[in-house]
């Protein structure tokens, strides 16, 4: 069972002694899922079909831990009991969601005081926007853990505010494809600005971000999403032996072997010219950083472990900011790659097919998966009449 200490909480993250017990609820819930799953396999219990009956994957645990720590911190800051959470509390939380790992003190019961925006490599930090889809995921987690905690503690009454909000719009039907917004790729101008920055020689010095090994890694992460269509999770999960070298064995990377993850299929995907260059620069630079050089991950954290989800996002956000581009969402770079490939496939005489594009990015069904991108281009590039 993962303890609060094992999660790595900063000592001054919470003000009250009750917060660690709230943090532990997620671990207890995870363990109960695993035990129930094991019991079902031995025939001692019946579990729901689908995801509800499976243990949480490690990647999901990381995401849910970040979500839950953020919510626990909110409860701690405002001295709110979990079983007494109201709808208004949740609305305020979704509007002013505190970051999970940033200490913020509260004195004399007053609301937390304003803090200066975090600055990342000379640029102000821009918080992620909580979409309706992400908010619904947060509410589902809060509803499940609130109910689980009430059952474990034998509480006769407990908050159902999160569960009630999930029955209302926009959260009730946010999962339906027709209600999902179209992909939001970078504009052509933004993509060109970002490419110019990525293509700078590794030895060049940007006034706001010298090309240290960590900076070269960050540029490479952006290049692999923009030039190969990788998802953020795939970038974090790639192993050093995922790199495909050219036939002459000159050491130049030409592609990647990407394992299956969730809805994306296992595949070998080629790299664009600038993604190859960025990856080659990173493979050279990582040799000069002890912790990262010894890591099995292709793009590890600065300590050599798997790159945290938030760490990757903030690094990509900072690189984009240097190019004058606001990232705005973790999948925008992947969306940009897919849109550019579809636009290329529509060019007269092009041999690129949608089936090839789908295979590159791990889509199983080219027609259904690429439909939102096709519609986006139909709206942006209407056929002359």
C-alpha angles and dihedrals in degrees: 000000000000112000128209088254091052091055087060102237116185109246093239097043095103131039100204135059092231094067097081090056089053091049090052091059091077092053092047090050092049092050092049090053091052093048092048091049091051090048091052091052090054091047095248096115142021118231131192118268121254127016094339090068098047130083116255114267118237091248091052091048089056092051095044091046090056091047094047095046089053092051093045089051090053091051089048095049093051097035094239123160115228094230090051099051112137134202090255090054091054094047090053091046094052090048097047102023108177119224112255099232105037116097115228120174128215123202132199093354092295121141113269112278121244118268131204115261114267112256120218117197095330095319128097115253114248112207119230115260112242105231123204089252093053091043090054090052090051092049092049090053092048092047093050096046093044091053091043092051092049091052093047092049095041094238114173092204128031138159118284095175095114092048091049092050090053089061091059133073136298091023098046095067102018090114093061113106094229090059095049114100119245116263114280107216125178116272118252090256092050093047092050092049090051093047092052090054094046092049094057111117112266090241093057118107119225108202091235100037123028113205099259117160089264091052091049088052091051092050089049092052090055092046094052092053094043096039103035105023096241120165118237090251091053090052090053094046101047115119125217090250090056090086117104115210128208121269093255090060091229089143096252113140114231103166149352137243105226120194123223116272125178108307096353118092128231109262151150110245128190123230128232118240095262093044089054090050093048092048092048090051090050094049088055095043096048090064088070095056112073100205095044094041090061095046122108089215117093092219106023131173117269087264093054100254129108112305108253116241094241092045092056093047094049092047092052090044090054093049091050090049090056087058091048092253125129107218096202097177140028096240100047093098092051090046089052092054093050094047092049091051093049090048089052091049089056093055112109110262095016116145093200112113132198089241089060092048091050090051092050093055097037100253114153096201114040095191100051098032096048095041095095090052092047090052091048091055092044088057094044099038106033116186110254114250 
